[in-house]
Amino acid sequence: MKKNLVLTGMMASGKSIIGKSLSKRLGMQFVDTDDVIEKRLSLSIAKIFETKGESFFREIEEEESIKLVKKEGLVIALGGGAFMNNIIRENIKKSSFSVWLDLNSDEVFKRARMNKKRPLLYNNSEDDFKKLYEERKKIYSLANCRIDCNSKNKNEIAEEIKKLYESI
């Protein structure tokens, strides 16, 4: 059985870009949980938050994340908040190798601000964002490994993860 490779981390930390690169390098299928949710509901993540609320989104996120994690041989990019969910995290621990893409909060905030699709940034200040980042770091650190993404390009990060994954 080929374990899934699950990428976690803050929004805009590079999970999708790195995940796509890893899927090619490892010959595995790439799946982004946010894309799956958007397709299922025919709505953008921002629109889901706006019209149905965050708790509705988190329920769907849990369902879809668990479905994916129960498959095998996938590179999965989780939404930024998915790993906070204990049920999702426990399912990942059973069947997958998880990697936290750790990028400093200033860089994540700068990247996330450029993307209008980020619902948790609409009405939040940089201080609010840093508080969220600090809370989430404690949970992200429960991943199987942490990759320091500061001052590395996407190819260096993907190669580092590939080597770790192949050694398990």
Backbone as JSON Lines, residues from 0, in Angstrom:
{"i":0,"aa":"M","n":[0.84,-1.19,0.0],"ca":[0.0,0.0,0.0],"c":[0.88,1.25,0.0]}
{"i":1,"aa":"K","n":[0.64,2.14,-0.9],"ca":[1.4,3.37,-0.99],"c":[0.7,4.43,-0.14]}
{"i":2,"aa":"K","n":[1.39,4.89,0.91],"ca":[0.81,5.9,1.79],"c":[0.54,7.19,1.04]}
{"i":3,"aa":"N","n":[-0.51,7.87,1.46],"ca":[-0.76,9.21,0.95],"c":[0.3,10.15,1.51]}
{"i":4,"aa":"L","n":[0.56,11.19,0.77],"ca":[1.44,12.27,1.23],"c":[0.55,13.49,1.4]}
{"i":5,"aa":"V","n":[0.4,13.95,2.63],"ca":[-0.52,15.04,2.94],"c":[0.27,16.28,3.34]}
{"i":6,"aa":"L","n":[-0.03,17.38,2.65],"ca":[0.63,18.66,2.94],"c":[-0.31,19.53,3.75]}
{"i":7,"aa":"T","n":[0.2,20.05,4.85],"ca":[-0.57,20.96,5.68],"c":[0.22,22.24,5.91]}
{"i":8,"aa":"G","n":[-0.45,23.25,6.41],"ca":[0.19,24.53,6.66],"c":[-0.8,25.65,6.43]}
{"i":9,"aa":"M","n":[-0.38,26.85,6.69],"ca":[-1.25,28.0,6.54],"c":[-1.65,28.19,5.08]}
{"i":10,"aa":"M","n":[-2.77,28.9,4.91],"ca":[-3.15,29.31,3.56],"c":[-1.97,30.05,2.94]}
{"i":11,"aa":"A","n":[-1.78,29.87,1.66],"ca":[-0.72,30.55,0.91],"c":[0.7,30.1,1.27]}
{"i":12,"aa":"S","n":[0.82,28.95,1.94],"ca":[2.16,28.46,2.27],"c":[2.78,27.66,1.12]}
{"i":13,"aa":"G","n":[1.99,27.4,0.07],"ca":[2.53,26.71,-1.1],"c":[2.09,25.27,-1.24]}
{"i":14,"aa":"K","n":[1.08,24.84,-0.49],"ca":[0.66,23.44,-0.5],"c":[0.26,22.95,-1.9]}
{"i":15,"aa":"S","n":[-0.5,23.74,-2.63],"ca":[-0.95,23.32,-3.96],"c":[0.19,23.28,-4.97]}
{"i":16,"aa":"I","n":[1.0,24.3,-4.99],"ca":[2.12,24.36,-5.94],"c":[3.12,23.24,-5.67]}
{"i":17,"aa":"I","n":[3.47,23.06,-4.4],"ca":[4.42,22.01,-4.03],"c":[3.78,20.63,-4.27]}
{"i":18,"aa":"G","n":[2.5,20.51,-3.94],"ca":[1.8,19.24,-4.14],"c":[1.78,18.81,-5.58]}
{"i":19,"aa":"K","n":[1.52,19.74,-6.49],"ca":[1.52,19.41,-7.93],"c":[2.91,18.96,-8.37]}
{"i":20,"aa":"S","n":[3.92,19.65,-7.9],"ca":[5.3,19.29,-8.24],"c":[5.64,17.9,-7.7]}
{"i":21,"aa":"L","n":[5.24,17.63,-6.46],"ca":[5.51,16.32,-5.85],"c":[4.78,15.2,-6.58]}
{"i":22,"aa":"S","n":[3.56,15.45,-7.0],"ca":[2.8,14.39,-7.67],"c":[3.51,13.97,-8.96]}
{"i":23,"aa":"K","n":[4.07,14.92,-9.67],"ca":[4.83,14.6,-10.89],"c":[6.1,13.83,-10.55]}
{"i":24,"aa":"R","n":[6.81,14.3,-9.54],"ca":[8.08,13.66,-9.16],"c":[7.88,12.24,-8.65]}
{"i":25,"aa":"L","n":[6.74,12.02,-7.97],"ca":[6.49,10.71,-7.36],"c":[5.58,9.82,-8.2]}
{"i":26,"aa":"G","n":[5.03,10.36,-9.29],"ca":[4.12,9.59,-10.12],"c":[2.81,9.27,-9.4]}
{"i":27,"aa":"M","n":[2.34,10.22,-8.61],"ca":[1.1,10.04,-7.84],"c":[0.09,11.1,-8.27]}
{"i":28,"aa":"Q","n":[-1.17,10.84,-8.0],"ca":[-2.22,11.8,-8.32],"c":[-2.25,12.91,-7.27]}
{"i":29,"aa":"F","n":[-2.45,14.15,-7.72],"ca":[-2.56,15.3,-6.81],"c":[-4.02,15.68,-6.62]}
{"i":30,"aa":"V","n":[-4.39,15.96,-5.37],"ca":[-5.73,16.42,-5.06],"c":[-5.65,17.55,-4.04]}
{"i":31,"aa":"D","n":[-6.38,18.62,-4.32],"ca":[-6.48,19.76,-3.4],"c":[-7.88,19.72,-2.78]}
{"i":32,"aa":"T","n":[-7.95,19.61,-1.46],"ca":[-9.27,19.47,-0.83],"c":[-10.18,20.67,-1.11]}
{"i":33,"aa":"D","n":[-9.62,21.87,-1.18],"ca":[-10.44,23.04,-1.5],"c":[-11.07,22.91,-2.88]}
{"i":34,"aa":"D","n":[-10.31,22.4,-3.86],"ca":[-10.85,22.19,-5.21],"c":[-11.99,21.18,-5.19]}
{"i":35,"aa":"V","n":[-11.82,20.11,-4.43],"ca":[-12.85,19.08,-4.32],"c":[-14.14,19.67,-3.75]}
{"i":36,"aa":"I","n":[-14.01,20.5,-2.71],"ca":[-15.17,21.13,-2.07],"c":[-15.85,22.1,-3.03]}
{"i":37,"aa":"E","n":[-15.05,22.91,-3.71],"ca":[-15.63,23.86,-4.68],"c":[-16.39,23.13,-5.77]}
{"i":38,"aa":"K","n":[-15.84,22.03,-6.25],"ca":[-16.49,21.25,-7.31],"c":[-17.79,20.64,-6.78]}
{"i":39,"aa":"R","n":[-17.73,20.07,-5.57],"ca":[-18.92,19.42,-4.99],"c":[-20.08,20.4,-4.83]}
{"i":40,"aa":"L","n":[-19.78,21.61,-4.37],"ca":[-20.83,22.59,-4.07],"c":[-21.06,23.59,-5.2]}
{"i":41,"aa":"S","n":[-20.22,23.53,-6.22],"ca":[-20.28,24.5,-7.34],"c":[-20.24,25.95,-6.84]}
{"i":42,"aa":"L","n":[-19.42,26.16,-5.82],"ca":[-19.22,27.49,-5.25],"c":[-17.75,27.64,-4.87]}
{"i":43,"aa":"S","n":[-17.26,28.88,-4.91],"ca":[-15.89,29.13,-4.44],"c":[-15.86,29.02,-2.91]}
{"i":44,"aa":"I","n":[-14.69,28.8,-2.37],"ca":[-14.54,28.72,-0.91],"c":[-15.04,30.02,-0.28]}
{"i":45,"aa":"A","n":[-14.68,31.15,-0.87],"ca":[-15.11,32.45,-0.34],"c":[-16.64,32.54,-0.33]}
{"i":46,"aa":"K","n":[-17.28,32.08,-1.39],"ca":[-18.75,32.13,-1.48],"c":[-19.39,31.18,-0.46]}
{"i":47,"aa":"I","n":[-18.78,30.03,-0.23],"ca":[-19.29,29.08,0.77],"c":[-19.24,29.73,2.15]}
{"i":48,"aa":"F","n":[-18.12,30.36,2.49],"ca":[-17.99,31.06,3.77],"c":[-19.05,32.15,3.89]}
{"i":49,"aa":"E","n":[-19.2,32.91,2.81],"ca":[-20.1,34.07,2.79],"c":[-21.57,33.65,2.91]}
{"i":50,"aa":"T","n":[-21.97,32.6,2.18],"ca":[-23.4,32.25,2.13],"c":[-23.81,31.16,3.11]}
{"i":51,"aa":"K","n":[-22.89,30.27,3.45],"ca":[-23.27,29.14,4.3],"c":[-22.54,29.13,5.65]}
{"i":52,"aa":"G","n":[-21.49,29.92,5.75],"ca":[-20.77,30.03,7.02],"c":[-19.6,29.06,7.14]}
{"i":53,"aa":"E","n":[-18.71,29.41,8.07],"ca":[-17.5,28.61,8.26],"c":[-17.81,27.21,8.8]}
{"i":54,"aa":"S","n":[-18.77,27.08,9.72],"ca":[-19.04,25.76,10.3],"c":[-19.57,24.79,9.24]}
{"i":55,"aa":"F","n":[-20.41,25.28,8.32],"ca":[-20.87,24.43,7.21],"c":[-19.67,23.98,6.37]}
{"i":56,"aa":"F","n":[-18.8,24.94,6.05],"ca":[-17.61,24.62,5.26],"c":[-16.77,23.56,5.97]}
{"i":57,"aa":"R","n":[-16.57,23.7,7.28],"ca":[-15.72,22.76,8.03],"c":[-16.32,21.35,8.03]}
{"i":58,"aa":"E","n":[-17.66,21.24,8.05],"ca":[-18.31,19.92,7.98],"c":[-18.0,19.23,6.64]}
{"i":59,"aa":"I","n":[-18.16,19.99,5.57],"ca":[-17.89,19.45,4.23],"c":[-16.4,19.12,4.09]}
{"i":60,"aa":"E","n":[-15.57,20.0,4.62],"ca":[-14.12,19.79,4.58],"c":[-13.76,18.48,5.28]}
{"i":61,"aa":"E","n":[-14.37,18.22,6.41],"ca":[-14.1,16.98,7.15],"c":[-14.5,15.76,6.3]}
{"i":62,"aa":"E","n":[-15.71,15.78,5.76],"ca":[-16.19,14.66,4.93],"c":[-15.24,14.39,3.76]}
{"i":63,"aa":"E","n":[-14.93,15.42,3.02],"ca":[-14.11,15.26,1.81],"c":[-12.66,14.87,2.15]}
{"i":64,"aa":"S","n":[-12.12,15.46,3.2],"ca":[-10.73,15.14,3.59],"c":[-10.62,13.68,4.0]}
{"i":65,"aa":"I","n":[-11.58,13.21,4.78],"ca":[-11.53,11.81,5.24],"c":[-11.7,10.85,4.06]}
{"i":66,"aa":"K","n":[-12.6,11.17,3.13],"ca":[-12.76,10.34,1.93],"c":[-11.44,10.21,1.18]}
{"i":67,"aa":"L","n":[-10.75,11.32,1.01],"ca":[-9.48,11.31,0.28],"c":[-8.4,10.53,1.02]}
{"i":68,"aa":"V","n":[-8.31,10.76,2.32],"ca":[-7.26,10.12,3.12],"c":[-7.45,8.6,3.15]}
{"i":69,"aa":"K","n":[-8.68,8.13,3.0],"ca":[-8.95,6.68,3.0],"c":[-8.53,6.01,1.69]}
{"i":70,"aa":"K","n":[-8.27,6.81,0.66],"ca":[-7.74,6.25,-0.59],"c":[-6.25,6.05,-0.39]}
{"i":71,"aa":"E","n":[-5.56,5.63,-1.42],"ca":[-4.11,5.48,-1.27],"c":[-3.36,6.01,-2.47]}
{"i":72,"aa":"G","n":[-2.12,6.38,-2.22],"ca":[-1.25,6.83,-3.3],"c":[-1.53,8.23,-3.81]}
{"i":73,"aa":"L","n":[-2.06,9.1,-2.96],"ca":[-2.37,10.47,-3.37],"c":[-1.41,11.46,-2.71]}
{"i":74,"aa":"V","n":[-1.18,12.56,-3.4],"ca":[-0.57,13.74,-2.79],"c":[-1.74,14.67,-2.54]}
{"i":75,"aa":"I","n":[-1.99,15.0,-1.26],"ca":[-3.16,15.78,-0.88],"c":[-2.73,17.11,-0.27]}
{"i":76,"aa":"A","n":[-3.26,18.21,-0.83],"ca":[-3.05,19.54,-0.23],"c":[-4.31,19.84,0.58]}
{"i":77,"aa":"L","n":[-4.15,19.92,1.88],"ca":[-5.28,20.26,2.76],"c":[-5.51,21.76,2.76]}
{"i":78,"aa":"G","n":[-6.75,22.16,3.02],"ca":[-7.02,23.57,3.28],"c":[-6.29,23.96,4.55]}
{"i":79,"aa":"G","n":[-6.01,25.24,4.71],"ca":[-5.22,25.72,5.85],"c":[-5.77,25.33,7.21]}
{"i":80,"aa":"G","n":[-7.09,25.19,7.35],"ca":[-7.68,24.88,8.64],"c":[-7.99,23.41,8.86]}
{"i":81,"aa":"A","n":[-7.85,22.59,7.84],"ca":[-8.26,21.18,7.93],"c":[-7.51,20.39,8.99]}
{"i":82,"aa":"F","n":[-6.22,20.62,9.13],"ca":[-5.41,19.86,10.09],"c":[-5.77,20.21,11.53]}
{"i":83,"aa":"M","n":[-6.5,21.32,11.72],"ca":[-6.95,21.69,13.06],"c":[-8.02,20.72,13.56]}
{"i":84,"aa":"N","n":[-8.7,20.06,12.62],"ca":[-9.78,19.13,12.94],"c":[-9.17,17.81,13.41]}
{"i":85,"aa":"N","n":[-9.46,17.45,14.65],"ca":[-8.88,16.26,15.27],"c":[-9.25,14.98,14.5]}
{"i":86,"aa":"I","n":[-10.47,14.9,13.98],"ca":[-10.91,13.71,13.25],"c":[-10.11,13.57,11.95]}
{"i":87,"aa":"I","n":[-9.95,14.67,11.24],"ca":[-9.13,14.63,10.01],"c":[-7.7,14.24,10.36]}
{"i":88,"aa":"R","n":[-7.15,14.87,11.4],"ca":[-5.76,14.63,11.79],"c":[-5.54,13.16,12.17]}
{"i":89,"aa":"E","n":[-6.47,12.58,12.93],"ca":[-6.34,11.18,13.34],"c":[-6.4,10.24,12.14]}
{"i":90,"aa":"N","n":[-7.26,10.54,11.18],"ca":[-7.34,9.73,9.96],"c":[-6.05,9.82,9.16]}
{"i":91,"aa":"I","n":[-5.48,11.0,9.12],"ca":[-4.21,11.2,8.41],"c":[-3.11,10.38,9.09]}
{"i":92,"aa":"K","n":[-3.06,10.42,10.41],"ca":[-2.02,9.7,11.14],"c":[-2.07,8.2,10.88]}
{"i":93,"aa":"K","n":[-3.27,7.65,10.67],"ca":[-3.43,6.21,10.44],"c":[-2.89,5.75,9.09]}
{"i":94,"aa":"S","n":[-3.04,6.59,8.06],"ca":[-2.8,6.08,6.71],"c":[-1.88,6.93,5.84]}
{"i":95,"aa":"S","n":[-1.38,8.01,6.37],"ca":[-0.67,8.96,5.52],"c":[0.6,9.47,6.18]}
{"i":96,"aa":"F","n":[1.44,10.06,5.36],"ca":[2.63,10.75,5.82],"c":[2.34,12.24,5.67]}
{"i":97,"aa":"S","n":[2.36,12.97,6.79],"ca":[1.99,14.38,6.76],"c":[3.21,15.28,6.88]}
{"i":98,"aa":"V","n":[3.16,16.37,6.12],"ca":[4.26,17.33,6.09],"c":[3.7,18.73,6.29]}
{"i":99,"aa":"W","n":[4.27,19.43,7.28],"ca":[3.9,20.81,7.54],"c":[4.84,21.72,6.76]}
{"i":100,"aa":"L","n":[4.27,22.51,5.84],"ca":[5.05,23.5,5.11],"c":[5.06,24.77,5.96]}
{"i":101,"aa":"D","n":[6.15,25.0,6.64],"ca":[6.26,26.12,7.57],"c":[6.94,27.3,6.9]}
{"i":102,"aa":"L","n":[6.19,28.38,6.84],"ca":[6.67,29.62,6.23],"c":[6.37,30.73,7.23]}
{"i":103,"aa":"N","n":[7.27,31.69,7.4],"ca":[7.04,32.72,8.41],"c":[5.75,33.5,8.13]}
{"i":104,"aa":"S","n":[5.15,33.98,9.2],"ca":[3.82,34.61,9.12],"c":[3.79,35.86,8.24]}
{"i":105,"aa":"D","n":[4.88,36.62,8.2],"ca":[4.9,37.83,7.36],"c":[4.77,37.46,5.88]}
{"i":106,"aa":"E","n":[5.51,36.43,5.46],"ca":[5.46,36.0,4.07],"c":[4.1,35.4,3.73]}
{"i":107,"aa":"V","n":[3.56,34.59,4.63],"ca":[2.24,33.98,4.4],"c":[1.18,35.07,4.28]}
{"i":108,"aa":"F","n":[1.23,36.05,5.17],"ca":[0.26,37.14,5.15],"c":[0.36,37.92,3.84]}
{"i":109,"aa":"K","n":[1.58,38.21,3.42],"ca":[1.8,38.96,2.18],"c":[1.22,38.2,0.98]}
{"i":110,"aa":"R","n":[1.51,36.89,0.9],"ca":[0.99,36.06,-0.19],"c":[-0.53,35.96,-0.13]}
{"i":111,"aa":"A","n":[-1.04,35.72,1.06],"ca":[-2.49,35.52,1.22],"c":[-3.27,36.78,0.87]}
{"i":112,"aa":"R","n":[-2.71,37.94,1.19],"ca":[-3.37,39.21,0.89],"c":[-3.53,39.44,-0.61]}
{"i":113,"aa":"M","n":[-2.63,38.85,-1.39],"ca":[-2.68,39.03,-2.84],"c":[-3.81,38.22,-3.47]}
{"i":114,"aa":"N","n":[-4.34,37.26,-2.73],"ca":[-5.37,36.38,-3.26],"c":[-6.71,36.69,-2.59]}
{"i":115,"aa":"K","n":[-7.65,37.16,-3.37],"ca":[-8.96,37.56,-2.83],"c":[-9.83,36.37,-2.46]}
{"i":116,"aa":"K","n":[-9.34,35.16,-2.7],"ca":[-10.13,33.97,-2.4],"c":[-10.0,33.54,-0.94]}
{"i":117,"aa":"R","n":[-9.28,34.25,-0.13],"ca":[-8.99,33.84,1.24],"c":[-10.03,34.4,2.21]}
{"i":118,"aa":"P","n":[-11.07,33.63,2.55],"ca":[-12.15,34.16,3.38],"c":[-11.72,34.58,4.79]}
{"i":119,"aa":"L","n":[-10.73,33.95,5.36],"ca":[-10.33,34.3,6.73],"c":[-9.52,35.6,6.79]}
{"i":120,"aa":"L","n":[-9.24,36.19,5.65],"ca":[-8.48,37.44,5.64],"c":[-9.33,38.67,5.39]}
{"i":121,"aa":"Y","n":[-10.57,38.47,4.97],"ca":[-11.41,39.61,4.59],"c":[-11.44,40.72,5.62]}
{"i":122,"aa":"N","n":[-11.8,40.38,6.83],"ca":[-11.98,41.41,7.85],"c":[-10.95,41.33,8.97]}
{"i":123,"aa":"N","n":[-9.87,40.66,8.7],"ca":[-8.86,40.48,9.74],"c":[-7.62,41.32,9.49]}
{"i":124,"aa":"S","n":[-7.1,41.86,10.56],"ca":[-5.87,42.66,10.48],"c":[-4.67,41.72,10.44]}
{"i":125,"aa":"E","n":[-3.52,42.28,10.23],"ca":[-2.29,41.48,10.26],"c":[-2.08,40.88,11.64]}
{"i":126,"aa":"D","n":[-2.43,41.62,12.7],"ca":[-2.3,41.09,14.06],"c":[-3.21,39.89,14.27]}
{"i":127,"aa":"D","n":[-4.46,39.97,13.77],"ca":[-5.39,38.84,13.87],"c":[-4.81,37.63,13.15]}
{"i":128,"aa":"F","n":[-4.26,37.88,11.98],"ca":[-3.68,36.81,11.19],"c":[-2.52,36.16,11.94]}
{"i":129,"aa":"K","n":[-1.66,36.97,12.54],"ca":[-0.51,36.43,13.28],"c":[-0.96,35.59,14.47]}
{"i":130,"aa":"K","n":[-2.06,36.01,15.11],"ca":[-2.62,35.25,16.22],"c":[-3.1,33.88,15.71]}
{"i":131,"aa":"L","n":[-3.8,33.87,14.58],"ca":[-4.27,32.63,13.96],"c":[-3.08,31.73,13.62]}
{"i":132,"aa":"Y","n":[-2.05,32.32,13.06],"ca":[-0.84,31.59,12.69],"c":[-0.21,30.93,13.93]}
{"i":133,"aa":"E","n":[-0.11,31.68,15.01],"ca":[0.5,31.15,16.24],"c":[-0.33,30.0,16.81]}
{"i":134,"aa":"E","n":[-1.66,30.13,16.78],"ca":[-2.54,29.05,17.26],"c":[-2.35,27.8,16.41]}
{"i":135,"aa":"R","n":[-2.36,27.98,15.11],"ca":[-2.29,26.84,14.19],"c":[-0.94,26.15,14.21]}
{"i":136,"aa":"K","n":[0.14,26.9,14.43],"ca":[1.49,26.31,14.46],"c":[1.58,25.16,15.44]}
{"i":137,"aa":"K","n":[0.92,25.3,16.58],"ca":[0.96,24.26,17.62],"c":[0.39,22.95,17.09]}
{"i":138,"aa":"I","n":[-0.65,23.05,16.28],"ca":[-1.29,21.85,15.72],"c":[-0.52,21.35,14.5]}
{"i":139,"aa":"Y","n":[-0.09,22.26,13.65],"ca":[0.7,21.84,12.48],"c":[1.93,21.06,12.91]}
{"i":140,"aa":"S","n":[2.48,21.4,14.07],"ca":[3.7,20.72,14.54],"c":[3.45,19.24,14.85]}
{"i":141,"aa":"L","n":[2.19,18.81,14.84],"ca":[1.85,17.4,15.06],"c":[2.01,16.56,13.78]}
{"i":142,"aa":"A","n":[2.3,17.21,12.67],"ca":[2.54,16.49,11.41],"c":[3.78,15.61,11.56]}
{"i":143,"aa":"N","n":[3.92,14.62,10.68],"ca":[5.09,13.73,10.75],"c":[6.4,14.48,10.62]}
{"i":144,"aa":"C","n":[6.41,15.52,9.79],"ca":[7.63,16.31,9.71],"c":[7.32,17.76,9.32]}
{"i":145,"aa":"R","n":[8.27,18.61,9.59],"ca":[8.16,20.04,9.3],"c":[9.23,20.4,8.3]}
{"i":146,"aa":"I","n":[8.82,21.13,7.27],"ca":[9.78,21.64,6.29],"c":[9.82,23.15,6.43]}
{"i":147,"aa":"D","n":[11.01,23.68,6.71],"ca":[11.2,25.12,6.78],"c":[11.25,25.62,5.34]}
{"i":148,"aa":"C","n":[10.22,26.34,4.94],"ca":[10.11,26.82,3.54],"c":[10.7,28.2,3.34]}
{"i":149,"aa":"N","n":[11.18,28.81,4.39],"ca":[11.79,30.14,4.28],"c":[13.1,30.02,3.52]}
{"i":150,"aa":"S","n":[13.31,30.91,2.6],"ca":[14.51,30.99,1.76],"c":[14.8,29.73,0.95]}
{"i":151,"aa":"K","n":[13.73,29.0,0.57],"ca":[13.89,27.87,-0.35],"c":[12.9,28.05,-1.47]}
{"i":152,"aa":"N","n":[13.27,27.62,-2.67],"ca":[12.31,27.69,-3.77],"c":[11.48,26.41,-3.81]}
{"i":153,"aa":"K","n":[10.44,26.43,-4.64],"ca":[9.5,25.29,-4.65],"c":[10.18,23.98,-5.04]}
{"i":154,"aa":"N","n":[11.18,24.04,-5.92],"ca":[11.88,22.82,-6.33],"c":[12.7,22.23,-5.19]}
{"i":155,"aa":"E","n":[13.35,23.08,-4.42],"ca":[14.13,22.61,-3.27],"c":[13.21,21.97,-2.23]}
{"i":156,"aa":"I","n":[12.07,22.61,-2.0],"ca":[11.11,22.1,-1.02],"c":[10.56,20.75,-1.48]}
{"i":157,"aa":"A","n":[10.14,20.69,-2.74],"ca":[9.58,19.44,-3.28],"c":[10.61,18.31,-3.24]}
{"i":158,"aa":"E","n":[11.84,18.61,-3.57],"ca":[12.89,17.59,-3.56],"c":[13.15,17.09,-2.13]}
{"i":159,"aa":"E","n":[13.16,18.0,-1.18],"ca":[13.37,17.63,0.23],"c":[12.25,16.7,0.7]}
{"i":160,"aa":"I","n":[11.0,17.04,0.36],"ca":[9.85,16.22,0.76],"c":[9.89,14.87,0.06]}
{"i":161,"aa":"K","n":[10.24,14.87,-1.22],"ca":[10.33,13.62,-1.99],"c":[11.29,12.65,-1.32]}
{"i":162,"aa":"K","n":[12.47,13.15,-0.94],"ca":[13.46,12.29,-0.28],"c":[12.93,11.74,1.04]}
{"i":163,"aa":"L","n":[12.27,12.58,1.82],"ca":[11.69,12.13,3.09],"c":[10.63,11.06,2.85]}
{"i":164,"aa":"Y","n":[9.76,11.32,1.9],"ca":[8.67,10.39,1.6],"c":[9.21,9.04,1.12]}
{"i":165,"aa":"E","n":[10.2,9.08,0.27],"ca":[10.76,7.84,-0.25],"c":[11.52,7.05,0.8]}
{"i":166,"aa":"S","n":[11.9,7.7,1.89],"ca":[12.65,7.01,2.95],"c":[11.75,6.36,4.01]}
{"i":167,"aa":"I","n":[10.44,6.6,3.9],"ca":[9.54,6.0,4.93],"c":[9.17,4.57,4.59]}
